[in-house]
């Protein structure tokens, strides 16, 4: 199986390349690297040399059995349909949102929908897409409740890291933080400014026209932005909030009998990892112990965090989870609204289970299902 990889320099692509290396896939599989900017050059990655192929050369692209793109929607728009129009029948696995909701595209999250993905491959579907990062992390965390058909509806309040918007936003967040630090007295211990003076300087810096906001658009360091992506004017949702319901139900193959999923999506000044606070209406009263059992048994990456202060603050934070495949779920308790109402909180690395890891695993699924003979 010849595999081509486009977009390996970006945030998601870099993490995917690292995971391919960690799992030995780069040595085991026939993977070639494409470039949109420097075809014909050679790069050395993890001890191996790669001659970069032209990512816009349809003839070369069509010689591959599987193409994985983390290059973004603009690249997919420029290349994908032309490839199909010239008769290419290989597999396309995309990290961007461009193809997600097309009826003949499967959404990739195999710990949740492996059987559905295998059915699509067997039915001749050859295009697959990663799903929205928050949707992936929610379904990994709460998959046990969905599998048991216990969810009547969910409100998900997401707290999303800057890296969910891309590398440029991550860098700008650091520059904003630096601008705040530079505005403070050089020696805080010697000058001992009052807390009110520190607060005044920070606020003044955040409101300054000199604060770098080219990529993010607004101050994020020391702040939070309660809107992600474009507007959905008919509903009052942001597009990120709208994706929560639509993509969740497509992953679960429940578009004809959807589970309502809605909430607010908020960008916070974290570098990596998305957190989500859930209000869940169950179809019936289920004991907390049973809820925890269903969640823990659904997939090997979920970890139940006891609902106490020490465990929560030690295990259920971006600093504890970043760079790992762990999906901790905690703050699980019944709400005062009634015994069918549940709350929970989860954190996951959106660059791993939210983006790169499902794509990496999809390679193995395609290989086993379509190329095993």
C-alpha positions as CSV (number, residue, x, y, z in Angstrom):
1,X,0.0,0.0,0.0
2,X,1.6,3.2,-1.2
3,X,0.9,6.1,1.2
4,X,1.4,9.8,0.5
5,X,1.4,12.4,3.3
6,X,0.7,16.1,2.6
7,X,0.9,18.7,5.3
8,X,3.4,17.0,7.6
9,X,5.0,20.4,8.6
10,X,1.9,21.9,10.2
11,X,0.7,21.4,13.8
12,X,-1.5,18.3,13.2
13,X,0.9,17.0,10.6
14,X,3.9,17.3,12.9
15,X,2.1,15.4,15.7
16,X,0.9,12.7,13.2
17,X,4.5,12.3,11.9
18,X,5.7,11.9,15.5
19,X,3.1,9.3,16.2
20,X,4.0,7.4,13.0
21,X,7.6,7.4,14.2
22,X,6.7,6.3,17.8
23,X,4.6,3.4,16.6
24,X,7.2,2.3,14.0
25,X,4.9,3.1,11.1
26,X,7.5,5.1,9.2
27,X,9.8,2.0,9.0
28,X,7.0,-0.5,8.5
29,X,4.9,1.3,5.8
30,X,5.7,2.7,2.4
31,X,5.2,6.4,3.2
32,X,6.2,9.2,0.9
33,X,6.1,12.9,1.8
34,X,4.7,15.7,-0.5
35,X,5.3,19.4,-0.4
36,X,3.2,22.3,-1.6
37,X,6.2,24.7,-1.5
38,X,9.5,22.8,-2.0
39,X,9.0,19.7,-4.2
40,X,12.2,18.2,-5.4
41,X,14.2,18.9,-2.2
42,X,15.2,16.3,0.3
43,X,14.6,16.3,4.0
44,X,15.8,14.0,6.8
45,X,13.2,13.0,9.4
46,X,13.8,10.6,12.2
47,X,17.0,9.3,10.6
48,X,15.5,8.7,7.1
49,X,15.8,10.8,4.0
50,X,12.7,11.7,2.0
51,X,12.6,13.2,-1.5
52,X,9.7,15.6,-1.4
53,X,7.1,15.1,-4.1
54,X,4.9,17.8,-5.7
55,X,1.6,18.0,-3.8
56,X,-0.1,19.6,-6.9
57,X,1.0,17.0,-9.4
58,X,-2.1,15.0,-10.0
59,X,-0.3,12.2,-11.9
60,X,2.0,11.5,-9.0
61,X,-0.8,11.8,-6.4
62,X,-3.0,9.4,-8.4
63,X,-0.3,6.7,-8.2
64,X,-0.8,6.3,-4.5
65,X,-3.2,3.9,-2.8
66,X,-3.8,6.2,0.2
67,X,-3.3,10.0,0.6
68,X,-3.4,11.6,4.0
69,X,-3.8,15.4,4.0
70,X,-3.3,17.6,7.0
71,X,-2.6,20.6,4.7
72,X,-6.0,22.3,5.3
73,X,-9.3,23.0,3.5
74,X,-7.7,25.2,0.8
75,X,-5.5,22.4,-0.4
76,X,-8.3,19.9,-0.4
77,X,-10.5,22.2,-2.4
78,X,-7.6,22.7,-4.9
79,X,-6.8,19.0,-5.4
80,X,-9.4,16.5,-4.2
81,X,-12.1,16.8,-6.8
82,X,-9.7,17.0,-9.7
83,X,-8.1,13.7,-8.5
84,X,-11.5,12.0,-8.4
85,X,-12.5,13.4,-11.7
86,X,-9.5,11.9,-13.4
87,X,-10.6,8.5,-12.1
88,X,-8.4,8.1,-9.0
89,X,-10.1,5.4,-6.8
90,X,-7.6,5.4,-3.9
91,X,-8.3,6.3,-0.3
92,X,-8.2,9.9,0.8
93,X,-8.0,10.6,4.6
94,X,-8.4,14.3,5.5
95,X,-7.8,16.3,8.7
96,X,-9.6,19.4,7.4
97,X,-13.3,20.1,7.7
98,X,-13.8,20.5,3.9
99,X,-15.3,17.1,3.2
100,X,-16.7,16.1,6.6
101,X,-20.4,16.4,6.0
102,X,-20.5,15.1,2.4
103,X,-22.8,12.1,2.4
104,X,-20.2,9.7,1.0
105,X,-17.5,10.6,3.5
106,X,-16.9,8.6,6.7
107,X,-15.8,10.3,9.9
108,X,-12.9,8.7,11.6
109,X,-12.9,7.7,15.3
110,X,-12.5,4.0,15.5
111,X,-12.8,3.5,19.3
112,X,-16.3,4.8,18.8
113,X,-17.4,3.8,15.3
114,X,-15.0,1.0,14.1
115,X,-17.8,-1.2,12.8
116,X,-19.3,1.7,10.9
117,X,-16.0,2.5,9.3
118,X,-15.4,-1.1,8.2
119,X,-18.9,-1.2,6.7
120,X,-18.1,2.0,4.7
121,X,-14.9,0.5,3.4
122,X,-16.7,-2.7,2.4
123,X,-19.4,-0.6,0.6
124,X,-16.7,1.1,-1.5
125,X,-16.4,4.4,0.3
126,X,-12.9,5.7,-0.2
127,X,-13.0,9.1,1.4
128,X,-12.7,9.6,5.2
129,X,-12.2,12.7,7.4
130,X,-11.1,13.4,10.9
131,X,-13.9,15.0,12.9
132,X,-14.0,18.2,14.9
133,X,-11.4,18.0,17.8
134,X,-13.9,18.7,20.6
135,X,-16.4,16.2,19.1
136,X,-13.7,13.5,19.1
137,X,-12.6,14.2,22.6
138,X,-16.2,14.2,23.9
139,X,-17.1,10.9,22.2
140,X,-13.9,9.3,23.5
141,X,-14.8,10.5,27.0
142,X,-18.5,9.7,27.0
143,X,-18.6,6.8,24.5
144,X,-19.8,4.4,27.1
145,X,-23.0,6.4,27.7
146,X,-23.7,6.7,24.0
147,X,-23.0,3.0,23.5
148,X,-25.5,2.1,26.2
149,X,-28.1,4.5,24.5
150,X,-28.5,6.5,27.8
151,X,-28.0,10.0,26.4
152,X,-31.2,12.1,25.8
153,X,-29.3,15.3,25.3
154,X,-25.9,17.0,26.1
155,X,-24.8,20.5,26.7
156,X,-21.1,20.8,26.2
157,X,-19.2,23.9,27.3
158,X,-15.8,23.7,25.7
159,X,-12.6,25.5,26.8
160,X,-10.3,25.2,23.8
161,X,-6.5,25.8,23.7
162,X,-4.8,28.2,21.3
163,X,-3.3,25.3,19.4
164,X,-6.7,24.3,18.2
165,X,-6.5,27.4,16.0
166,X,-3.0,26.7,14.6
167,X,0.7,27.4,15.1
168,X,0.4,31.1,14.4
169,X,-2.1,31.6,17.2
170,X,0.1,29.6,19.6
171,X,3.1,31.9,18.8
172,X,0.9,35.0,19.2
173,X,-0.4,33.9,22.5
174,X,3.2,33.7,23.7
175,X,4.0,37.2,22.4
176,X,0.9,38.5,24.2
177,X,2.1,36.8,27.4
178,X,5.5,38.4,26.9
179,X,4.0,41.8,26.4
180,X,2.2,41.5,29.7
181,X,5.4,40.5,31.5
182,X,7.4,43.3,29.8
183,X,4.8,45.8,31.2
184,X,5.6,44.8,34.8
185,X,8.4,46.2,36.9
186,X,11.7,44.5,36.1
187,X,12.3,43.5,39.7
188,X,8.9,42.7,41.3
189,X,10.5,41.8,44.6
190,X,12.4,45.0,45.0
191,X,9.7,47.4,43.8
192,X,6.9,45.5,45.5
193,X,4.1,47.1,43.5
194,X,0.6,46.7,44.8
195,X,-1.7,44.1,43.3
196,X,-3.9,46.9,42.0
197,X,-0.9,48.4,40.2
198,X,-0.1,45.1,38.6
199,X,-3.7,44.6,37.6
200,X,-3.8,48.1,36.1
201,X,-0.7,47.5,34.0
202,X,-1.9,44.1,32.7
203,X,-5.3,45.5,31.8
204,X,-3.7,48.5,30.1
205,X,-1.4,46.2,28.1
206,X,-4.3,44.0,27.0
207,X,-6.2,47.1,25.8
208,X,-3.2,48.6,24.0
209,X,-3.1,48.9,20.3
210,X,0.4,47.6,20.4
211,X,-0.6,44.2,21.7
212,X,0.0,41.6,18.9
213,X,-3.5,40.4,17.7
214,X,-2.9,39.7,14.0
215,X,-3.5,36.0,14.2
216,X,-6.0,35.6,17.1
217,X,-7.8,38.9,16.5
218,X,-8.2,39.8,20.1
219,X,-6.3,39.6,23.5
220,X,-6.3,35.9,24.7
221,X,-3.5,36.0,27.3
222,X,-5.1,36.7,30.6
223,X,-8.5,36.6,28.9
224,X,-11.0,34.2,27.2
225,X,-12.9,34.5,23.9
226,X,-16.4,33.1,23.9
227,X,-16.7,32.7,20.1
228,X,-14.9,30.2,17.8
229,X,-15.2,30.1,14.1
230,X,-17.8,31.9,11.9
231,X,-21.5,32.8,12.7
232,X,-24.5,30.6,12.1
233,X,-27.0,33.4,11.8
234,X,-30.2,31.4,11.8
235,X,-29.4,29.7,15.2
236,X,-27.1,32.2,17.0
237,X,-24.5,29.5,17.3
238,X,-20.9,29.7,16.3
239,X,-19.9,27.2,13.6
240,X,-17.8,25.4,16.3
241,X,-21.0,24.9,18.4
242,X,-23.0,23.8,15.4
243,X,-20.4,21.2,14.6
244,X,-20.9,19.6,18.0
245,X,-24.4,18.3,17.2
246,X,-24.0,17.6,13.5
247,X,-20.6,15.8,13.6
248,X,-21.4,13.9,16.8
249,X,-24.4,12.3,15.2
250,X,-22.6,11.5,11.9
251,X,-19.8,9.7,13.8
252,X,-22.5,7.7,15.6
253,X,-24.4,7.1,12.4
254,X,-27.5,8.7,14.0
255,X,-28.3,11.4,11.5
256,X,-31.9,10.1,11.2
257,X,-32.4,10.0,15.0
258,X,-30.0,12.5,16.4
259,X,-29.0,13.1,20.0
260,X,-29.2,16.9,20.6
261,X,-25.7,18.3,21.4
262,X,-25.2,22.0,22.0
263,X,-23.4,24.5,24.2
264,X,-20.8,27.3,24.1
265,X,-17.3,27.0,22.7
266,X,-14.7,29.3,24.3
267,X,-11.0,29.9,23.5
268,X,-8.8,30.1,26.5
269,X,-5.1,31.0,27.0
270,X,-4.0,27.4,27.2
271,X,-1.3,26.2,24.7
272,X,-2.6,22.7,24.3
273,X,-5.6,20.5,25.3
274,X,-9.3,21.2,25.1
275,X,-11.4,20.8,28.2
276,X,-15.2,20.3,28.3
277,X,-17.8,20.6,31.0
278,X,-20.9,18.5,30.3
279,X,-24.5,18.7,31.4
280,X,-26.1,15.4,30.4
281,X,-29.8,14.5,30.5
282,X,-29.9,10.7,30.8
283,X,-32.9,8.7,29.5
284,X,-33.3,7.2,33.0
285,X,-31.8,7.4,36.4
286,X,-28.5,5.5,36.5
287,X,-26.2,5.2,39.6
288,X,-22.9,7.1,39.5
289,X,-21.0,3.8,40.0
290,X,-22.7,2.4,36.8
291,X,-22.0,5.6,34.9
292,X,-18.3,5.4,35.8
293,X,-18.2,1.7,34.9
294,X,-19.7,2.3,31.5
295,X,-17.2,5.1,30.7
296,X,-14.2,3.3,32.0
297,X,-14.9,0.1,30.0
298,X,-15.6,1.8,26.7
299,X,-12.0,2.3,25.6
300,X,-8.6,1.9,27.2
301,X,-7.7,5.6,27.2
302,X,-10.5,6.8,29.5
303,X,-9.5,7.3,33.1
304,X,-12.1,8.0,35.8
305,X,-10.9,10.7,38.2
306,X,-12.4,10.6,41.6
307,X,-14.6,13.6,42.4
308,X,-12.4,15.3,45.0
309,X,-10.3,18.4,45.0
310,X,-6.8,16.8,45.1
311,X,-7.3,14.2,42.3
312,X,-9.2,16.7,40.2
313,X,-6.5,19.4,40.3
314,X,-3.7,16.9,39.9
315,X,-5.1,14.9,37.0
316,X,-7.8,16.8,35.2
317,X,-5.8,19.7,33.7
318,X,-4.1,20.6,30.4
319,X,-0.7,20.5,32.1
320,X,-1.3,16.9,33.3
321,X,-2.7,15.7,30.0
322,X,-0.7,17.5,27.2
323,X,1.3,15.1,25.0
324,X,-0.5,12.0,26.2
325,X,-3.3,9.8,24.8
326,X,-5.1,9.8,28.2
327,X,-8.7,10.9,28.4
328,X,-9.4,11.6,32.0
329,X,-13.1,12.2,33.0
330,X,-14.0,13.6,36.4
331,X,-16.4,15.8,38.4
332,X,-19.0,13.1,37.8
333,X,-22.0,13.7,39.9
334,X,-25.8,14.1,39.8
335,X,-27.2,17.6,39.5
336,X,-29.9,19.1,41.8
337,X,-32.2,19.3,38.8
338,X,-33.1,15.6,39.2
339,X,-31.6,12.1,39.2
340,X,-31.5,11.9,35.4
341,X,-29.2,15.0,35.2
342,X,-25.5,14.3,35.3
343,X,-22.4,16.5,35.1
344,X,-18.9,15.6,34.1
345,X,-15.6,17.3,33.0
346,X,-12.9,16.0,30.7
347,X,-9.6,17.1,29.2
348,X,-7.9,15.7,26.2
349,X,-5.0,16.6,23.9
350,X,-6.8,17.8,20.8
351,X,-3.7,17.4,18.7
352,X,-3.7,13.6,19.5
353,X,-7.1,12.1,19.9
354,X,-8.7,15.3,18.7
355,X,-6.8,15.2,15.4
356,X,-3.7,13.0,14.6
357,X,-4.3,9.7,16.3
358,X,-7.6,8.8,14.6
359,X,-5.9,9.4,11.2
360,X,-2.9,7.3,12.1
361,X,-5.1,4.4,13.2
362,X,-7.2,4.7,10.1
363,X,-4.1,3.7,8.1
364,X,-4.2,0.3,9.8
365,X,-7.9,-0.1,9.4
366,X,-7.7,0.6,5.6
367,X,-4.7,-1.7,5.3
368,X,-6.5,-4.6,7.2
369,X,-9.8,-4.1,5.5
370,X,-8.9,-3.3,1.9
371,X,-5.3,-4.6,1.4
372,X,-4.9,-7.6,3.7
373,X,-5.1,-10.1,0.8
